[in-house]
Amino acid sequence: MKTPTEIRKRYQGPVRAVIFDWAGTTVDYGSMAPVDAFIELFDRHGVRVTAAEARRPMGSYKKDHVRLILEMEPVTGQWQELNGRAPSAEDVEALYQEFIPLQTEVIARHAGVIPGVAETVSWLHNQNIVIGSTTGYTREMMAPLLPLAAAAGFAPESTVCADEVPAGRPAPWMAMTSAMRMGVYPMEACVKVGDTLVDIAEGLNAGMWTVGITRTGNELGLTLAEVQALDSGDLAARLQKASDRLLQAGAHFVIEGAAQLPAIIEDIKQRLARGERP
């Protein structure tokens, strides 16, 4: 008689769920809303934060994101010079509470569904693959985005927010909670798709296949218009750098955008049929 462990190792079923990230993966080409909000937040307090600094912790629970920006040496130095002391836990909490309504307002300005997402969602539905999602945004921040995205073709069966689990990314809890809410297991039947390094860590820690996004996401960090304006050689070099970073983070696959996901799902199906695991 086979042991439970031996039976689990033999999983050769289909892909049952895809769990997407939001900003930079399915909506908000270039993941601009968090960057705009963090720059404005710190500017209100006389602290200059660059777009690169705002992007570095992208994908994290937004309270963690505030703390991680404050811990960056250029930001810590500015804060100390202005306030006569290093930033504290109380400062993190106060900034985060100020950030919530600011980010909620900015999200609505960057709610466009990324080209190719609606078509991929339709393809996944035709394959009987359920669609979940996770986000570093809180439930309050997501309130204006959910109906706007649904109207444009992205309405996942499950959306798990960072404030609904014990810890945000890179912890696996959001991805695992999404799978649980959709009734999907084992975890190797799930594919986590995202544009940040912590998206990949979240999926890996949950035991899922992971797919990184380059062109539309945080690693490239450009709007559609900015991407289209780039010289082809420059764009190729930037995409390669983004791909390398996601692969180094452990992504099983890297694609430019969600429109390329069906081919990856077919590849994973073949791997699962051979008994491979993420």
C-alpha positions in Angstrom: 0.0 0.0 0.0 1.3 3.4 -1.0 2.0 6.0 1.7 0.3 9.4 1.5 3.7 10.9 0.6 4.2 8.5 -2.3 0.7 9.1 -3.6 1.2 12.9 -3.5 4.5 12.6 -5.5 2.6 10.9 -8.3 0.3 13.8 -9.0 -0.1 13.9 -12.8 -3.3 15.8 -13.1 -4.1 19.1 -14.9 -3.3 22.7 -14.0 -6.3 23.6 -11.9 -5.8 27.2 -10.9 -3.8 30.3 -11.9 -3.3 32.9 -9.2 -2.4 36.3 -10.6 -0.9 39.4 -9.0 -2.7 42.7 -9.7 -0.6 45.9 -10.4 1.9 45.3 -13.2 0.5 41.8 -14.0 -3.2 42.2 -14.8 -3.9 45.9 -14.3 -1.9 49.1 -14.2 0.7 48.6 -17.0 4.1 49.3 -15.4 2.8 49.2 -11.9 2.6 53.0 -11.6 -0.1 53.5 -8.9 2.1 52.4 -5.9 5.1 54.4 -7.2 3.0 57.6 -7.5 1.5 57.1 -4.1 4.7 56.5 -2.2 6.5 59.4 -3.9 3.6 61.7 -3.0 3.4 60.3 0.6 7.0 61.0 1.4 7.0 64.3 -0.5 4.3 65.5 1.9 6.9 65.1 4.7 9.8 66.8 2.9 11.5 63.5 2.0 12.5 62.8 -1.6 12.0 59.2 -2.7 13.0 58.2 -6.2 10.9 55.9 -8.4 13.6 53.2 -8.1 13.5 53.4 -4.3 9.7 53.2 -4.3 9.8 50.2 -6.6 12.4 48.2 -4.7 10.0 46.6 -2.1 7.2 46.3 -4.7 4.7 43.5 -4.1 5.1 43.7 -0.3 2.2 44.4 2.1 2.0 48.2 1.9 2.8 48.7 5.6 5.9 46.6 5.1 6.6 48.7 2.0 6.5 51.9 4.0 8.9 50.5 6.6 11.3 49.2 3.9 11.5 52.5 2.2 12.2 54.2 5.5 15.0 51.8 6.1 16.8 52.8 2.9 19.9 54.8 3.7 19.1 57.9 1.6 15.6 58.0 3.1 16.6 57.4 6.6 19.2 60.1 6.4 16.7 62.7 5.1 14.2 61.7 7.8 16.8 62.0 10.5 17.9 65.4 9.3 14.3 66.7 9.2 13.1 65.2 12.4 16.3 65.0 14.5 15.9 61.3 15.0 15.8 58.0 13.1 12.3 56.8 11.9 10.4 54.8 14.4 7.7 52.1 14.4 5.3 54.9 15.3 6.4 56.8 12.2 5.8 53.7 10.0 2.2 53.4 11.4 1.4 57.1 11.0 2.7 57.1 7.4 0.8 53.9 6.6 -2.4 55.4 7.9 -1.9 58.4 5.8 -1.0 56.2 2.8 -4.2 54.2 2.8 -6.6 56.9 1.5 -3.9 58.3 -0.8 -3.2 54.9 -2.4 -6.9 54.1 -2.7 -7.5 57.4 -4.6 -4.4 56.8 -6.9 -5.4 53.2 -7.7 -8.6 54.4 -9.5 -6.4 56.4 -11.9 -4.4 53.3 -12.9 -7.2 50.7 -13.1 -6.8 49.8 -16.8 -6.6 46.1 -17.5 -3.4 45.2 -19.4 -3.8 44.2 -23.0 -4.0 40.4 -23.4 -5.3 39.8 -19.9 -9.0 39.5 -20.8 -8.2 37.1 -23.7 -6.0 34.9 -21.4 -8.8 34.9 -18.8 -11.2 33.6 -21.4 -8.8 30.9 -22.5 -8.3 29.8 -18.9 -12.0 29.5 -18.3 -12.3 27.4 -21.5 -9.7 25.1 -20.0 -11.7 24.8 -16.8 -8.9 26.5 -14.9 -10.1 28.7 -12.0 -8.6 32.1 -11.5 -7.5 33.6 -8.2 -5.4 36.6 -7.2 -3.3 38.0 -4.5 -2.1 41.6 -3.8 0.0 43.7 -1.6 -3.0 46.1 -1.4 -5.4 46.0 1.4 -9.1 45.2 1.0 -9.9 48.9 1.5 -7.5 49.9 -1.3 -9.0 47.3 -3.6 -12.5 48.5 -3.3 -12.5 51.0 -6.2 -10.3 48.7 -8.4 -12.4 45.5 -8.3 -15.5 46.7 -10.2 -13.4 48.7 -12.7 -11.3 45.6 -13.5 -14.3 43.4 -13.7 -16.0 45.7 -16.2 -12.8 45.4 -18.4 -12.6 41.6 -18.3 -10.6 40.7 -15.1 -12.8 39.3 -12.3 -11.0 36.5 -10.5 -13.0 34.0 -8.4 -10.8 34.8 -5.4 -8.9 38.0 -4.4 -6.8 37.8 -1.2 -5.4 41.0 0.2 -2.3 41.4 2.4 -4.3 42.6 5.4 -6.3 39.3 5.4 -3.5 36.9 6.2 -0.9 36.7 9.0 1.9 38.0 6.8 2.2 39.3 3.2 4.8 38.3 0.6 7.2 36.6 0.5 5.1 34.4 2.9 2.9 31.9 1.1 -0.3 32.6 3.0 -2.1 34.7 0.3 -1.5 32.2 -2.4 -2.5 29.3 -0.2 -5.6 31.1 1.0 -6.6 31.8 -2.6 -6.3 28.2 -3.4 -8.2 27.2 -0.3 -11.1 29.6 -1.1 -11.3 28.1 -4.6 -11.1 24.5 -3.3 -8.0 23.7 -5.3 -5.2 21.3 -4.4 -2.5 20.0 -4.5 -0.4 23.1 -4.7 1.5 21.8 -7.7 -1.7 22.1 -9.6 -1.5 25.9 -9.1 0.4 28.5 -11.1 1.4 31.8 -9.5 1.9 34.7 -11.9 3.4 38.0 -10.9 5.8 40.8 -11.8 7.9 41.2 -8.6 10.6 39.2 -6.9 8.3 38.7 -3.9 5.6 37.4 -6.2 7.9 34.6 -7.2 8.9 34.0 -3.6 5.3 33.8 -2.6 4.6 31.1 -5.2 7.7 29.1 -4.4 7.0 29.2 -0.7 3.5 27.9 -1.5 4.8 25.0 -3.6 3.4 26.3 -6.8 4.7 26.8 -10.3 5.8 30.4 -10.8 5.7 32.7 -13.8 7.4 36.1 -13.9 6.2 39.0 -15.9 8.7 41.5 -17.5 7.3 44.0 -20.1 4.2 45.1 -18.2 5.5 45.0 -14.7 7.6 46.5 -12.0 11.0 45.2 -13.2 10.7 47.2 -16.4 8.6 49.9 -14.6 7.4 51.7 -17.7 4.0 52.7 -19.1 2.8 51.3 -22.4 3.6 54.6 -24.1 7.1 54.7 -22.6 7.7 51.1 -23.8 6.6 51.9 -27.3 8.9 54.9 -27.4 12.0 52.9 -26.6 14.6 51.9 -29.2 14.2 48.2 -29.9 17.7 47.4 -28.7 17.3 49.3 -25.5 14.0 47.6 -24.8 15.5 44.1 -25.5 18.4 44.8 -23.1 16.0 46.0 -20.4 13.7 43.1 -20.8 16.6 40.7 -20.6 17.7 42.3 -17.3 14.2 42.0 -15.9 14.0 38.4 -17.0 17.4 37.6 -15.4 16.3 39.1 -12.1 13.1 37.1 -12.0 14.9 33.9 -13.0 17.5 34.5 -10.3 14.6 34.8 -7.8 13.5 31.3 -8.8 10.8 31.8 -11.4 10.1 28.6 -13.3 9.2 30.6 -16.4 9.4 34.2 -17.5 7.2 35.9 -20.1 6.7 39.5 -21.2 3.0 39.6 -20.4 -0.2 37.7 -19.5 -1.0 37.2 -23.2 1.8 34.6 -23.4 0.6 32.6 -20.4 -1.4 29.9 -22.4 1.7 28.5 -23.9 3.3 28.2 -20.5 0.2 26.5 -19.1 0.5 23.9 -21.9 4.1 23.4 -21.0 3.3 22.9 -17.3 0.5 20.5 -18.2 3.0 18.3 -20.0 5.4 18.5 -17.1 2.7 17.5 -14.7 1.7 14.6 -16.9 5.3 13.3 -16.6 5.0 13.5 -12.8 7.2 16.6 -12.5 6.7 19.0 -9.6 7.6 22.7 -9.1 
